[in-house]
Amino acid sequence: MARTNEVHAPGTWFSNIERSFEEVPIDAANGNAISTAEFLEAAGALVTLFDVIGGVGLAAVKKDLSGNIEKVRERYNKAPAESQTLQDLVRNELKSKEHKATEGLLWLVRGLQFTAASLRLSINNPSEELNASFLGAYKTDGGLSTHHGYLIRKGTELAIKQGVPYRKDFYAKLGNDQSEVTAALDREVKALENVVDILLKFQATPEAQWK
């Protein structure tokens, strides 16, 4: 699908991605229904941010995000007419007595929440190293670590501490004009935070449960 915002932070990483979360349609008049196709495009684009970060610290997070995107996309491709919005995708899959995509979306939202929280800490604390921001978001109450067992949790914490590169190197890869980079990153994170908030609230409702 064509981008709705053709000029998005020119000269930065954000101008080259397939779709930003700012460009994901949300139908406020229809219960904040989120368009599935554009959401998947934006989520897929965000995953490439982990390639910009580089290192091995977040490789597992990237793999999980990519895998769960594919689970949602598989359902969308299987039943597109019933899956135009994420909320309808969940409702209709559960009606069919399946929950692969619904569960995938649950874990995808958790991963996106972690990503948004990590980047928010980085934006709000410009003197903080990148691994500290990601570790802080990971360990926060209700964060991604809450859903991991002891061994995975400790392994992830160690990987983040030792495998996430320096902050300055990450931001330099996003663009030369650091004021524009920070502004673009803040806009993207705000849009992502909004999408995550909508989906978390929906996923907490009885109609989104499969157990």
Backbone hydrogen bonds, N-H to C=O, Kabsch-Sander energy under -0.5 kcal/mol:
donor,donor_aa,acceptor,acceptor_aa,energy
6,E,4,T,-0.5
8,H,6,E,-0.7
12,T,9,A,-1.6
13,W,174,L,-2.5
15,S,9,A,-0.6
15,S,12,T,-1.3
16,N,13,W,-1.4
17,I,13,W,-0.5
23,E,20,S,-1.2
24,V,21,F,-1.2
27,D,33,A,-3.0
28,A,26,I,-1.2
30,N,27,D,-1.5
31,G,28,A,-0.7
32,N,27,D,-1.1
33,A,27,D,-1.5
35,S,25,P,-2.2
35,S,33,A,-0.5
36,T,84,Q,-2.4
39,F,35,S,-1.8
40,L,36,T,-2.6
41,E,37,A,-1.8
42,A,38,E,-2.5
43,A,39,F,-2.8
44,G,40,L,-2.3
45,A,41,E,-2.1
46,L,42,A,-2.3
47,V,43,A,-1.7
48,T,44,G,-0.8
48,T,45,A,-0.7
49,L,46,L,-1.8
50,F,47,V,-1.5
51,D,48,T,-0.7
52,V,48,T,-1.1
53,I,49,L,-2.2
54,G,50,F,-2.1
57,G,163,G,-1.7
59,A,56,V,-1.2
62,K,58,L,-2.4
63,K,59,A,-2.3
64,D,60,A,-2.3
65,L,61,V,-2.6
66,S,62,K,-2.6
67,G,63,K,-2.4
68,N,64,D,-2.3
69,I,65,L,-2.2
70,E,66,S,-1.8
71,K,67,G,-1.4
72,V,68,N,-1.8
73,R,69,I,-2.7
74,E,70,E,-2.4
75,R,71,K,-1.4
76,Y,72,V,-2.2
77,N,73,R,-2.8
78,K,74,E,-1.7
79,A,75,R,-2.4
82,E,79,A,-0.8
83,S,80,P,-1.3
86,L,34,I,-2.6
89,L,85,T,-2.4
90,V,86,L,-2.2
91,R,87,Q,-2.4
92,N,88,D,-2.9
93,E,89,L,-2.1
94,L,90,V,-2.5
95,K,91,R,-1.6
96,S,92,N,-1.0
96,S,93,E,-0.7
97,K,94,L,-1.6
98,E,93,E,-1.8
103,E,99,H,-2.9
104,G,100,K,-2.1
105,L,101,A,-2.9
106,L,102,T,-1.8
107,W,103,E,-2.1
108,L,104,G,-2.3
109,V,105,L,-2.8
110,R,106,L,-1.7
111,G,107,W,-2.1
112,L,108,L,-2.5
113,Q,109,V,-2.7
114,F,110,R,-2.0
115,T,111,G,-2.2
116,A,112,L,-2.8
117,A,113,Q,-2.6
118,S,114,F,-2.4
119,L,115,T,-2.4
120,R,116,A,-2.4
121,L,117,A,-2.1
122,S,118,S,-1.9
123,I,119,L,-2.5
124,N,120,R,-2.6
125,N,121,L,-1.3
128,E,125,N,-2.3
133,S,129,E,-1.6
134,F,130,L,-2.4
135,L,131,N,-2.4
136,G,132,A,-2.4
137,A,133,S,-2.1
138,Y,134,F,-2.2
139,K,135,L,-2.2
140,T,136,G,-0.7
143,G,140,T,-2.5
145,S,138,Y,-1.8
146,T,143,G,-1.4
147,H,144,L,-1.6
148,H,145,S,-1.6
153,R,149,G,-2.8
154,K,150,Y,-2.6
155,G,151,L,-2.2
156,T,152,I,-2.6
157,E,153,R,-2.4
158,L,154,K,-2.1
159,A,155,G,-2.2
160,I,156,T,-2.5
161,K,157,E,-2.3
162,Q,158,L,-2.3
163,G,159,A,-2.6
164,V,160,I,-1.1
170,F,166,Y,-1.6
171,Y,167,R,-2.5
172,A,168,K,-1.8
173,K,169,D,-1.4
174,L,170,F,-0.8
174,L,171,Y,-0.5
175,G,171,Y,-0.6
175,G,172,A,-0.8
176,N,11,G,-0.6
178,Q,176,N,-1.1
181,V,177,D,-2.4
182,T,178,Q,-2.4
183,A,179,S,-1.9
184,A,180,E,-2.7
185,L,181,V,-2.7
186,D,182,T,-2.3
187,R,183,A,-2.0
188,E,184,A,-2.3
189,V,185,L,-2.6
190,K,186,D,-2.4
191,A,187,R,-2.1
192,L,188,E,-2.5
193,E,189,V,-3.0
194,N,190,K,-1.9
195,V,191,A,-2.0
196,V,192,L,-2.8
197,D,193,E,-2.4
198,I,194,N,-2.2
199,L,195,V,-2.3
200,L,196,V,-2.8
201,K,197,D,-2.0
202,F,198,I,-2.0
203,Q,199,L,-3.0
204,A,200,L,-1.0
205,T,202,F,-1.9
208,A,205,T,-1.7
209,Q,206,P,-1.7
